[in-house]
Amino acid sequence: MAGHRIFTTSFASVYPHYLAKAERKGRTKAEVDEVICWLTGYDADGLARVIAEEVDIQTFFGQAPAFNPNASLITGLICGYRVEEIEDPLMQRIRYLDKLVDELARGRKLAVILRTAD
C-alpha cells in the first residue's frame, strides 16, 4: 500500500510549523493544542507523549483516542483542495487539522473553529 510521504513524517516535525503559523498571528500554543485535542481526542498528556515519541502522522491519527464527529463540519479550501471532497481518509484528517490551524491563524474565534453552538 503506497501512501503519501507525509504519512510517514513524524507529527513532532510538523507540530512546530503549526505553532509558528499561529504564533506569528498572535495566537498561543494553548490554542493550537486545544484545536488539535478537539479534533483528535488526545488530552494534553497524550499530545505531549506522541510528540516526544515522534510517532508518524499515520499513527498519530490512527491512534487518536476519539476523532471528533463534528470534523465533517470543517469545509473549505486548503492547499487548493476542498477538504470535504478529499477521498483518502487519512489525507482528509491531515487537511482538517491544516484547515483548523489556518482558521486559528486568521483570527477566527475558538468557538467558531471548534464548531460549537455558541
N, CA, C and O atoms as a GROMACS GRO file, in nm:
protein
  472
    1MET      N    1   0.084  -0.118   0.000
    1MET     CA    2   0.000   0.000   0.000
    1MET      C    3   0.088   0.124   0.000
    1MET      O    4   0.156   0.153   0.099
    2ALA      N    5   0.088   0.196  -0.109
    2ALA     CA    6   0.168   0.318  -0.121
    2ALA      C    7   0.088   0.436  -0.066
    2ALA      O    8  -0.031   0.450  -0.092
    3GLY      N    9   0.157   0.520   0.010
    3GLY     CA   10   0.091   0.637   0.064
    3GLY      C   11   0.175   0.760   0.039
    3GLY      O   12   0.289   0.750  -0.007
    4HIS      N   13   0.120   0.871   0.068
    4HIS     CA   14   0.191   0.997   0.054
    4HIS      C   15   0.303   1.002   0.157
    4HIS      O   16   0.290   0.946   0.266
    5ARG      N   17   0.412   1.069   0.124
    5ARG     CA   18   0.525   1.071   0.218
    5ARG      C   19   0.493   1.143   0.348
    5ARG      O   20   0.560   1.121   0.449
    6ILE      N   21   0.392   1.230   0.348
    6ILE     CA   22   0.354   1.297   0.473
    6ILE      C   23   0.306   1.196   0.577
    6ILE      O   24   0.317   1.220   0.697
    7PHE      N   25   0.253   1.082   0.530
    7PHE     CA   26   0.200   0.982   0.623
    7PHE      C   27   0.310   0.927   0.715
    7PHE      O   28   0.282   0.892   0.830
    8THR      N   29   0.433   0.920   0.666
    8THR     CA   30   0.542   0.864   0.746
    8THR      C   31   0.627   0.972   0.812
    8THR      O   32   0.725   0.940   0.880
    9THR      N   33   0.591   1.096   0.794
    9THR     CA   34   0.659   1.207   0.860
    9THR      C   35   0.615   1.210   1.006
    9THR      O   36   0.498   1.186   1.037
   10SER      N   37   0.708   1.239   1.096
   10SER     CA   38   0.670   1.243   1.237
   10SER      C   39   0.582   1.365   1.265
   10SER      O   40   0.604   1.473   1.211
   11PHE      N   41   0.482   1.344   1.352
   11PHE     CA   42   0.397   1.456   1.390
   11PHE      C   43   0.482   1.563   1.460
   11PHE      O   44   0.455   1.683   1.447
   12ALA      N   45   0.583   1.520   1.535
   12ALA     CA   46   0.670   1.613   1.608
   12ALA      C   47   0.742   1.709   1.514
   12ALA      O   48   0.775   1.820   1.553
   13SER      N   49   0.767   1.667   1.390
   13SER     CA   50   0.836   1.756   1.296
   13SER      C   51   0.740   1.855   1.230
   13SER      O   52   0.784   1.958   1.179
   14VAL      N   53   0.610   1.826   1.231
   14VAL     CA   54   0.511   1.914   1.172
   14VAL      C   55   0.455   2.012   1.276
   14VAL      O   56   0.422   2.127   1.244
   15TYR      N   57   0.444   1.966   1.398
   15TYR     CA   58   0.386   2.044   1.508
   15TYR      C   59   0.448   2.184   1.521
   15TYR      O   60   0.373   2.280   1.536
   16PRO      N   61   0.582   2.200   1.517
   16PRO     CA   62   0.639   2.335   1.529
   16PRO      C   63   0.592   2.430   1.419
   16PRO      O   64   0.584   2.551   1.441
   17HIS      N   65   0.562   2.376   1.301
   17HIS     CA   66   0.512   2.460   1.192
   17HIS      C   67   0.371   2.511   1.223
   17HIS      O   68   0.338   2.626   1.192
   18TYR      N   69   0.288   2.425   1.282
   18TYR     CA   70   0.155   2.469   1.326
   18TYR      C   71   0.168   2.581   1.429
   18TYR      O   72   0.100   2.684   1.422
   19LEU      N   73   0.258   2.559   1.527
   19LEU     CA   74   0.278   2.661   1.631
   19LEU      C   75   0.327   2.792   1.570
   19LEU      O   76   0.274   2.899   1.602
   20ALA      N   77   0.426   2.785   1.485
   20ALA     CA   78   0.484   2.906   1.427
   20ALA      C   79   0.379   2.984   1.348
   20ALA      O   80   0.371   3.107   1.356
   21LYS      N   81   0.299   2.912   1.270
   21LYS     CA   82   0.196   2.978   1.189
   21LYS      C   83   0.098   3.054   1.278
   21LYS      O   84   0.063   3.169   1.250
   22ALA      N   85   0.053   2.990   1.385
   22ALA     CA   86  -0.043   3.052   1.476
   22ALA      C   87   0.020   3.165   1.556
   22ALA      O   88  -0.038   3.272   1.572
   23GLU      N   89   0.140   3.141   1.607
   23GLU     CA   90   0.204   3.240   1.692
   23GLU      C   91   0.242   3.366   1.615
   23GLU      O   92   0.242   3.475   1.672
   24ARG      N   93   0.274   3.354   1.485
   24ARG     CA   94   0.302   3.472   1.403
   24ARG      C   95   0.182   3.565   1.396
   24ARG      O   96   0.196   3.686   1.376
   25LYS      N   97   0.065   3.508   1.414
   25LYS     CA   98  -0.059   3.586   1.407
   25LYS      C   99  -0.116   3.618   1.545
   25LYS      O  100  -0.231   3.658   1.557
   26GLY      N  101  -0.034   3.599   1.650
   26GLY     CA  102  -0.075   3.637   1.784
   26GLY      C  103  -0.153   3.531   1.859
   26GLY      O  104  -0.208   3.559   1.965
   27ARG      N  105  -0.160   3.411   1.807
   27ARG     CA  106  -0.230   3.304   1.878
   27ARG      C  107  -0.131   3.228   1.965
   27ARG      O  108  -0.010   3.247   1.951
   28THR      N  109  -0.180   3.145   2.055
   28THR     CA  110  -0.094   3.080   2.154
   28THR      C  111  -0.080   2.930   2.130
   28THR      O  112  -0.159   2.868   2.058
   29LYS      N  113   0.022   2.874   2.193
   29LYS     CA  114   0.044   2.728   2.190
   29LYS      C  115  -0.078   2.658   2.250
   29LYS      O  116  -0.121   2.554   2.200
   30ALA      N  117  -0.134   2.715   2.356
   30ALA     CA  118  -0.251   2.655   2.420
   30ALA      C  119  -0.369   2.646   2.323
   30ALA      O  120  -0.443   2.547   2.324
   31GLU      N  121  -0.386   2.748   2.240
   31GLU     CA  122  -0.494   2.746   2.142
   31GLU      C  123  -0.470   2.640   2.034
   31GLU      O  124  -0.562   2.570   1.993
   32VAL      N  125  -0.346   2.630   1.989
   32VAL     CA  126  -0.312   2.528   1.889
   32VAL      C  127  -0.338   2.390   1.948
   32VAL      O  128  -0.399   2.304   1.883
   33ASP      N  129  -0.292   2.368   2.071
   33ASP     CA  130  -0.314   2.239   2.137
   33ASP      C  131  -0.462   2.209   2.155
   33ASP      O  132  -0.504   2.095   2.139
   34GLU      N  133  -0.540   2.310   2.188
   34GLU     CA  134  -0.684   2.290   2.205
   34GLU      C  135  -0.750   2.246   2.074
   34GLU      O  136  -0.836   2.158   2.074
   35VAL      N  137  -0.709   2.307   1.965
   35VAL     CA  138  -0.763   2.270   1.834
   35VAL      C  139  -0.725   2.125   1.801
   35VAL      O  140  -0.809   2.048   1.755
   36ILE      N  141  -0.599   2.090   1.824
   36ILE     CA  142  -0.553   1.954   1.795
   36ILE      C  143  -0.628   1.854   1.882
   36ILE      O  144  -0.673   1.750   1.834
   37CYS      N  145  -0.641   1.884   2.010
   37CYS     CA  146  -0.710   1.793   2.102
   37CYS      C  147  -0.858   1.781   2.068
   37CYS      O  148  -0.915   1.672   2.079
   38TRP      N  149  -0.920   1.890   2.028
   38TRP     CA  150  -1.062   1.885   1.989
   38TRP      C  151  -1.081   1.790   1.871
   38TRP      O  152  -1.173   1.709   1.870
   39LEU      N  153  -0.993   1.800   1.773
   39LEU     CA  154  -1.007   1.720   1.652
   39LEU      C  155  -0.977   1.572   1.678
   39LEU      O  156  -1.047   1.485   1.625
   40THR      N  157  -0.875   1.544   1.758
   40THR     CA  158  -0.826   1.407   1.770
   40THR      C  159  -0.869   1.333   1.896
   40THR      O  160  -0.868   1.210   1.899
   41GLY      N  161  -0.906   1.406   1.998
   41GLY     CA  162  -0.942   1.342   2.124
   41GLY      C  163  -0.824   1.321   2.218
   41GLY      O  164  -0.842   1.271   2.329
   42TYR      N  165  -0.704   1.358   2.174
   42TYR     CA  166  -0.590   1.350   2.266
   42TYR      C  167  -0.609   1.451   2.378
   42TYR      O  168  -0.669   1.557   2.357
   43ASP      N  169  -0.560   1.417   2.497
   43ASP     CA  170  -0.554   1.517   2.603
   43ASP      C  171  -0.412   1.575   2.602
   43ASP      O  172  -0.329   1.534   2.520
   44ALA      N  173  -0.384   1.669   2.690
   44ALA     CA  174  -0.254   1.736   2.689
   44ALA      C  175  -0.140   1.637   2.707
   44ALA      O  176  -0.037   1.647   2.640
   45ASP      N  177  -0.158   1.541   2.798
   45ASP     CA  178  -0.053   1.442   2.822
   45ASP      C  179  -0.034   1.352   2.700
   45ASP      O  180   0.080   1.320   2.664
   46GLY      N  181  -0.143   1.311   2.639
   46GLY     CA  182  -0.135   1.226   2.521
   46GLY      C  183  -0.068   1.297   2.404
   46GLY      O  184   0.012   1.238   2.332
   47LEU      N  185  -0.100   1.424   2.387
   47LEU     CA  186  -0.039   1.503   2.281
   47LEU      C  187   0.111   1.516   2.306
   47LEU      O  188   0.192   1.499   2.215
   48ALA      N  189   0.148   1.547   2.430
   48ALA     CA  190   0.290   1.559   2.465
   48ALA      C  191   0.363   1.426   2.442
   48ALA      O  192   0.478   1.425   2.397
   49ARG      N  193   0.298   1.316   2.472
   49ARG     CA  194   0.358   1.183   2.456
   49ARG      C  195   0.386   1.154   2.308
   49ARG      O  196   0.496   1.112   2.274
   50VAL      N  197   0.285   1.176   2.221
   50VAL     CA  198   0.307   1.144   2.079
   50VAL      C  199   0.413   1.235   2.017
   50VAL      O  200   0.482   1.195   1.924
   51ILE      N  201   0.424   1.356   2.066
   51ILE     CA  202   0.529   1.446   2.018
   51ILE      C  203   0.665   1.396   2.066
   51ILE      O  204   0.760   1.389   1.987
   52ALA      N  205   0.676   1.360   2.193
   52ALA     CA  206   0.802   1.311   2.248
   52ALA      C  207   0.846   1.180   2.183
   52ALA      O  208   0.965   1.159   2.160
   53GLU      N  209   0.751   1.094   2.153
   53GLU     CA  210   0.782   0.965   2.091
   53GLU      C  211   0.802   0.975   1.940
   53GLU      O  212   0.839   0.878   1.875
   54GLU      N  213   0.777   1.093   1.886
   54GLU     CA  214   0.792   1.119   1.743
   54GLU      C  215   0.718   1.018   1.656
   54GLU      O  216   0.772   0.965   1.560
   55VAL      N  217   0.592   0.991   1.693
   55VAL     CA  218   0.511   0.899   1.612
   55VAL      C  219   0.483   0.963   1.477
   55VAL      O  220   0.476   1.085   1.464
   56ASP      N  221   0.468   0.878   1.375
   56ASP     CA  222   0.439   0.933   1.243
   56ASP      C  223   0.294   0.979   1.236
   56ASP      O  224   0.212   0.946   1.322
   57ILE      N  225   0.263   1.054   1.134
   57ILE     CA  226   0.130   1.113   1.121
   57ILE      C  227   0.023   1.007   1.105
   57ILE      O  228  -0.088   1.021   1.157
   58GLN      N  229   0.056   0.900   1.033
   58GLN     CA  230  -0.041   0.791   1.016
   58GLN      C  231  -0.076   0.730   1.152
   58GLN      O  232  -0.193   0.705   1.180
   59THR      N  233   0.022   0.708   1.237
   59THR     CA  234  -0.001   0.655   1.371
   59THR      C  235  -0.073   0.758   1.458
   59THR      O  236  -0.163   0.723   1.534
   60PHE      N  237  -0.032   0.884   1.446
   60PHE     CA  238  -0.094   0.992   1.524
   60PHE      C  239  -0.245   0.992   1.504
   60PHE      O  240  -0.321   0.994   1.600
   61PHE      N  241  -0.288   0.991   1.379
   61PHE     CA  242  -0.431   0.992   1.352
   61PHE      C  243  -0.494   0.854   1.372
   61PHE      O  244  -0.609   0.844   1.414
   62GLY      N  245  -0.420   0.749   1.343
   62GLY     CA  246  -0.473   0.614   1.358
   62GLY      C  247  -0.502   0.577   1.502
   62GLY      O  248  -0.594   0.501   1.530
   63GLN      N  249  -0.422   0.630   1.594
   63GLN     CA  250  -0.440   0.602   1.736
   63GLN      C  251  -0.509   0.715   1.811
   63GLN      O  252  -0.512   0.716   1.934
   64ALA      N  253  -0.563   0.809   1.737
   64ALA     CA  254  -0.634   0.920   1.802
   64ALA      C  255  -0.745   0.863   1.888
   64ALA      O  256  -0.825   0.782   1.841
   65PRO      N  257  -0.751   0.904   2.014
   65PRO     CA  258  -0.848   0.846   2.107
   65PRO      C  259  -0.994   0.861   2.064
   65PRO      O  260  -1.073   0.768   2.081
   66ALA      N  261  -1.030   0.974   2.008
   66ALA     CA  262  -1.170   0.997   1.971
   66ALA      C  263  -1.176   1.107   1.865
   66ALA      O  264  -1.194   1.224   1.898
   67PHE      N  265  -1.160   1.069   1.740
   67PHE     CA  266  -1.167   1.169   1.634
   67PHE      C  267  -1.304   1.235   1.638
   67PHE      O  268  -1.406   1.167   1.639
   68ASN      N  269  -1.306   1.366   1.641
   68ASN     CA  270  -1.429   1.441   1.663
   68ASN      C  271  -1.532   1.417   1.552
   68ASN      O  272  -1.502   1.435   1.434
   69PRO      N  273  -1.653   1.376   1.590
   69PRO     CA  274  -1.757   1.352   1.489
   69PRO      C  275  -1.799   1.480   1.415
   69PRO      O  276  -1.856   1.472   1.306
   70ASN      N  277  -1.772   1.597   1.472
   70ASN     CA  278  -1.805   1.723   1.406
   70ASN      C  279  -1.698   1.765   1.305
   70ASN      O  280  -1.709   1.872   1.245
   71ALA      N  281  -1.597   1.683   1.285
   71ALA     CA  282  -1.493   1.716   1.188
   71ALA      C  283  -1.552   1.732   1.048
   71ALA      O  284  -1.500   1.808   0.967
   72SER      N  285  -1.658   1.661   1.022
   72SER     CA  286  -1.720   1.672   0.889
   72SER      C  287  -1.779   1.810   0.864
   72SER      O  288  -1.813   1.844   0.751
   73LEU      N  289  -1.791   1.892   0.969
   73LEU     CA  290  -1.839   2.029   0.954
   73LEU      C  291  -1.729   2.123   0.904
   73LEU      O  292  -1.756   2.238   0.871
   74ILE      N  293  -1.605   2.073   0.900
   74ILE     CA  294  -1.492   2.153   0.851
   74ILE      C  295  -1.497   2.150   0.699
   74ILE      O  296  -1.487   2.044   0.637
   75THR      N  297  -1.512   2.266   0.640
   75THR     CA  298  -1.521   2.275   0.494
   75THR      C  299  -1.432   2.388   0.445
   75THR      O  300  -1.387   2.471   0.524
   76GLY      N  301  -1.409   2.390   0.317
   76GLY     CA  302  -1.333   2.498   0.257
   76GLY      C  303  -1.209   2.448   0.187
   76GLY      O  304  -1.183   2.328   0.179
   77LEU      N  305  -1.133   2.542   0.136
   77LEU     CA  306  -1.012   2.510   0.060
   77LEU      C  307  -0.890   2.506   0.149
   77LEU      O  308  -0.872   2.590   0.238
   78ILE      N  309  -0.806   2.407   0.124
   78ILE     CA  310  -0.673   2.402   0.186
   78ILE      C  311  -0.579   2.343   0.081
   78ILE      O  312  -0.605   2.236   0.028
   79CYS      N  313  -0.474   2.412   0.054
   79CYS     CA  314  -0.377   2.369  -0.049
   79CYS      C  315  -0.445   2.345  -0.183
   79CYS      O  316  -0.405   2.256  -0.258
   80GLY      N  317  -0.546   2.423  -0.213
   80GLY     CA  318  -0.614   2.413  -0.341
   80GLY      C  319  -0.718   2.303  -0.352
   80GLY      O  320  -0.777   2.283  -0.458
   81TYR      N  321  -0.742   2.232  -0.244
   81TYR     CA  322  -0.841   2.123  -0.243
   81TYR      C  323  -0.951   2.153  -0.143
   81TYR      O  324  -0.926   2.210  -0.037
   82ARG      N  325  -1.072   2.114  -0.177
   82ARG     CA  326  -1.182   2.125  -0.082
   82ARG      C  327  -1.169   2.010   0.016
   82ARG      O  328  -1.170   1.894  -0.025
   83VAL      N  329  -1.156   2.040   0.145
   83VAL     CA  330  -1.133   1.934   0.244
   83VAL      C  331  -1.246   1.831   0.247
   83VAL      O  332  -1.223   1.714   0.274
   84GLU      N  333  -1.367   1.876   0.220
   84GLU     CA  334  -1.481   1.785   0.225
   84GLU      C  335  -1.484   1.688   0.107
   84GLU      O  336  -1.560   1.592   0.108
   85GLU      N  337  -1.402   1.714   0.005
   85GLU     CA  338  -1.401   1.628  -0.113
   85GLU      C  339  -1.278   1.537  -0.122
   85GLU      O  340  -1.266   1.459  -0.217
   86ILE      N  341  -1.188   1.545  -0.026
   86ILE     CA  342  -1.068   1.461  -0.027
   86ILE      C  343  -1.111   1.317   0.001
   86ILE      O  344  -1.178   1.290   0.101
   87GLU      N  345  -1.072   1.226  -0.087
   87GLU     CA  346  -1.118   1.088  -0.078
   87GLU      C  347  -1.040   1.003   0.022
   87GLU      O  348  -1.099   0.920   0.090
   88ASP      N  349  -0.909   1.022   0.031
   88ASP     CA  350  -0.828   0.942   0.123
   88ASP      C  351  -0.858   0.987   0.266
   88ASP      O  352  -0.837   1.104   0.300
   89PRO      N  353  -0.908   0.896   0.352
   89PRO     CA  354  -0.948   0.936   0.488
   89PRO      C  355  -0.834   0.996   0.570
   89PRO      O  356  -0.855   1.091   0.645
   90LEU      N  357  -0.714   0.941   0.558
   90LEU     CA  358  -0.601   0.995   0.634
   90LEU      C  359  -0.563   1.133   0.585
   90LEU      O  360  -0.540   1.224   0.665
   91MET      N  361  -0.555   1.150   0.454
   91MET     CA  362  -0.521   1.282   0.399
   91MET      C  363  -0.628   1.384   0.438
   91MET      O  364  -0.597   1.500   0.464
   92GLN      N  365  -0.754   1.341   0.440
   92GLN     CA  366  -0.861   1.432   0.479
   92GLN      C  367  -0.843   1.477   0.624
   92GLN      O  368  -0.863   1.594   0.656
   93ARG      N  369  -0.805   1.384   0.712
   93ARG     CA  370  -0.783   1.420   0.852
   93ARG      C  371  -0.667   1.518   0.866
   93ARG      O  372  -0.673   1.612   0.945
   94ILE      N  373  -0.561   1.494   0.790
   94ILE     CA  374  -0.447   1.585   0.792
   94ILE      C  375  -0.491   1.723   0.747
   94ILE      O  376  -0.455   1.823   0.809
   95ARG      N  377  -0.568   1.730   0.642
   95ARG     CA  378  -0.615   1.858   0.589
   95ARG      C  379  -0.716   1.925   0.682
   95ARG      O  380  -0.722   2.048   0.688
   96TYR      N  381  -0.796   1.846   0.753
   96TYR     CA  382  -0.884   1.905   0.855
   96TYR      C  383  -0.800   1.982   0.956
   96TYR      O  384  -0.832   2.096   0.990
   97LEU      N  385  -0.692   1.919   1.004
   97LEU     CA  386  -0.608   1.987   1.102
   97LEU      C  387  -0.542   2.110   1.041
   97LEU      O  388  -0.535   2.214   1.106
   98ASP      N  389  -0.493   2.098   0.918
   98ASP     CA  390  -0.435   2.216   0.850
   98ASP      C  391  -0.537   2.330   0.844
   98ASP      O  392  -0.503   2.445   0.871
   99LYS      N  393  -0.659   2.297   0.811
   99LYS     CA  394  -0.765   2.398   0.797
   99LYS      C  395  -0.794   2.465   0.932
   99LYS      O  396  -0.811   2.586   0.939
  100LEU      N  397  -0.799   2.385   1.039
  100LEU     CA  398  -0.825   2.442   1.171
  100LEU      C  399  -0.714   2.537   1.213
  100LEU      O  400  -0.741   2.644   1.268
  101VAL      N  401  -0.589   2.499   1.188
  101VAL     CA  402  -0.476   2.587   1.224
  101VAL      C  403  -0.481   2.714   1.138
  101VAL      O  404  -0.451   2.823   1.187
  102ASP      N  405  -0.517   2.700   1.011
  102ASP     CA  406  -0.533   2.819   0.926
  102ASP      C  407  -0.639   2.913   0.982
  102ASP      O  408  -0.618   3.034   0.990
  103GLU      N  409  -0.752   2.857   1.021
  103GLU     CA  410  -0.860   2.939   1.077
  103GLU      C  411  -0.814   3.009   1.204
  103GLU      O  412  -0.846   3.126   1.227
  104LEU      N  413  -0.739   2.938   1.287
  104LEU     CA  414  -0.685   2.997   1.410
  104LEU      C  415  -0.592   3.113   1.376
  104LEU      O  416  -0.601   3.221   1.436
  105ALA      N  417  -0.503   3.091   1.280
  105ALA     CA  418  -0.408   3.195   1.241
  105ALA      C  419  -0.478   3.315   1.178
  105ALA      O  420  -0.427   3.427   1.186
  106ARG      N  421  -0.592   3.294   1.117
  106ARG     CA  422  -0.666   3.405   1.055
  106ARG      C  423  -0.749   3.483   1.155
  106ARG      O  424  -0.817   3.579   1.118
  107GLY      N  425  -0.744   3.443   1.282
  107GLY     CA  426  -0.810   3.520   1.385
  107GLY      C  427  -0.953   3.480   1.418
  107GLY      O  428  -1.022   3.552   1.490
  108ARG      N  429  -0.999   3.367   1.366
  108ARG     CA  430  -1.135   3.324   1.398
  108ARG      C  431  -1.144   3.289   1.547
  108ARG      O  432  -1.046   3.247   1.607
  109LYS      N  433  -1.260   3.307   1.603
  109LYS     CA  434  -1.282   3.274   1.744
  109LYS      C  435  -1.279   3.123   1.761
  109LYS      O  436  -1.321   3.048   1.673
  110LEU      N  437  -1.230   3.078   1.877
  110LEU     CA  438  -1.221   2.934   1.904
  110LEU      C  439  -1.357   2.866   1.897
  110LEU      O  440  -1.366   2.753   1.849
  111ALA      N  441  -1.461   2.932   1.943
  111ALA     CA  442  -1.595   2.873   1.938
  111ALA      C  443  -1.637   2.841   1.794
  111ALA      O  444  -1.705   2.741   1.769
  112VAL      N  445  -1.598   2.925   1.703
  112VAL     CA  446  -1.630   2.903   1.561
  112VAL      C  447  -1.543   2.791   1.506
  112VAL      O  448  -1.592   2.702   1.436
  113ILE      N  449  -1.414   2.797   1.537
  113ILE     CA  450  -1.320   2.695   1.488
  113ILE      C  451  -1.361   2.556   1.535
  113ILE      O  452  -1.354   2.459   1.459
  114LEU      N  453  -1.403   2.546   1.660
  114LEU     CA  454  -1.437   2.417   1.720
  114LEU      C  455  -1.581   2.376   1.693
  114LEU      O  456  -1.631   2.279   1.751
  115ARG      N  457  -1.646   2.450   1.605
  115ARG     CA  458  -1.781   2.418   1.562
  115ARG      C  459  -1.875   2.394   1.680
  115ARG      O  460  -1.949   2.295   1.683
  116THR      N  461  -1.870   2.486   1.778
  116THR     CA  462  -1.961   2.478   1.893
  116THR      C  463  -2.082   2.566   1.867
  116THR      O  464  -2.080   2.654   1.780
  117ALA      N  465  -2.187   2.542   1.940
  117ALA     CA  466  -2.313   2.614   1.920
  117ALA      C  467  -2.322   2.737   2.009
  117ALA      O  468  -2.420   2.754   2.083
  118ASP      N  469  -2.220   2.823   2.003
  118ASP     CA  470  -2.224   2.946   2.086
  118ASP      C  471  -2.288   3.058   2.012
  118ASP      O  472  -2.301   3.168   2.064
   0.00000   0.00000   0.00000
